[in-house]
Amino acid sequence: MLEDSLERRIEELRRHLRIESACCEGAKNAIKLLQRAKVPDKKALQEAQQNVNESSQKLDLIRHSLELHRQQLPVESLMASELKM
């Protein structure tokens, strides 16, 4: 039962990791586009850079949480081995 709730939480964290990764990539793409503009929008560029910083911090926290949860799983757990990759 505990293992099931751990696995559900891990799946939830993995979903958040995918979403936040996409947000971070989107902000990086926005920075590239804004830097290429003939008339740079400094405010938009600052916002995009702030979004990258925030997303990077969130990704670090999610990865850390995933690692902590992985350590609670039994060694023989399939999910534990998947997370080591």
Buried (B, 14 or more C-beta within 10 A) or exposed (E): EEEEEBBEBBEEBBEBBEEBBEBBEBBBEBBEEBEEEEEEEEEBBEBBBEBBEBBBEBBEEBEEBBEEBBEEBEEEBEBBEEBEE
